[in-house]
Amino acid sequence: MFPDLFSATTEYWRQLDEIEYRYKQGELSLEEVDREVEILMRQLGQKRRESLRFFRDSLSHWISTHTEFLMGFVFVLIVAYSWMLTMNN
């Protein structure tokens, strides 16, 4: 399943807003804010890595299953480009 990076980012900002509110109310010290923000950043970083890993794995799988199509497409592009070069001279 695709990791939902948009939801994770939205949740990250919501939690940051909550931490800011608690800090302004005097419920958290600056050190506690730093600790909580560090934890949130680690969690968001993990989600980003999961998303990038999923994208990389999906792309790798697609390329490996469509190799013949890609080779044919590149061949057609090369032929069309060569034809355009010869038409301009």
matplotlib code that plots the C-alpha trace (Angstrom):
import matplotlib.pyplot as plt

x = [0.0, 1.2, 2.4, 0.2, 2.8, 0.2, -1.7, 1.6, 2.7, -0.7, -0.6, 3.0, 1.9, -1.2, 1.0, 3.5, 0.7, -0.4, 3.2, 3.3, 0.0, 1.2, 4.5, 2.6, 0.4, 3.4, 2.8, 6.1, 9.6, 11.9, 13.8, 10.6, 9.5, 12.9, 12.5, 9.0, 9.8, 12.8, 10.5, 8.0, 10.8, 12.0, 8.5, 8.0, 11.4, 10.5, 7.3, 9.2, 11.7, 8.9, 7.3, 10.5, 11.3, 7.8, 8.1, 11.6, 10.4, 7.3, 9.3, 11.9, 9.1, 7.4, 10.7, 11.5, 8.0, 7.9, 11.5, 10.5, 8.1, 10.7, 13.3, 10.9, 9.8, 13.4, 14.1, 11.2, 12.3, 15.8, 14.5, 12.1, 14.9, 17.3, 14.6, 14.0, 17.7, 18.0, 14.9, 16.4, 19.6]
y = [0.0, 3.5, 5.5, 8.6, 11.3, 14.1, 12.9, 12.4, 16.0, 17.4, 15.5, 16.8, 20.4, 19.8, 18.4, 21.3, 23.7, 21.8, 21.9, 25.7, 26.2, 24.2, 26.2, 29.5, 28.3, 27.5, 23.8, 22.9, 24.2, 25.0, 21.7, 19.7, 21.5, 20.6, 17.0, 16.7, 18.5, 16.1, 13.1, 14.5, 15.2, 11.6, 10.3, 12.5, 11.5, 7.9, 8.4, 10.3, 7.4, 4.9, 6.9, 7.2, 3.5, 2.7, 4.9, 3.5, -0.1, 0.6, 2.3, -0.5, -3.1, -1.2, -0.9, -4.5, -5.6, -3.2, -3.4, -4.4, -1.5, 1.0, -0.3, 0.0, 3.4, 4.6, 3.1, 5.0, 8.2, 7.8, 7.1, 10.1, 12.4, 11.1, 11.7, 15.2, 16.0, 14.8, 16.8, 20.1, 19.7]
z = [0.0, -0.8, 2.2, 2.6, 2.8, 2.4, 5.5, 7.4, 6.6, 7.6, 10.9, 11.4, 11.0, 13.3, 16.0, 15.6, 16.1, 19.2, 20.6, 19.9, 21.7, 24.7, 24.8, 24.6, 27.5, 29.6, 29.6, 27.9, 28.5, 25.5, 26.1, 25.9, 22.8, 21.2, 22.2, 20.8, 17.6, 17.1, 17.6, 15.1, 12.5, 12.8, 12.3, 9.2, 7.9, 8.2, 6.2, 3.5, 3.3, 3.0, 0.3, -1.7, -1.2, -2.5, -5.5, -6.3, -6.0, -8.1, -10.8, -10.8, -11.1, -13.9, -15.8, -15.4, -16.7, -19.6, -20.9, -24.4, -24.7, -23.4, -25.9, -28.8, -27.7, -27.5, -30.9, -32.4, -30.8, -32.2, -35.7, -35.5, -34.3, -37.0, -39.6, -38.3, -38.5, -42.1, -43.1, -41.8, -44.0]

ax = plt.figure().add_subplot(projection="3d")
ax.plot(x, y, z, "-o")
ax.set_aspect("equal")
plt.show()
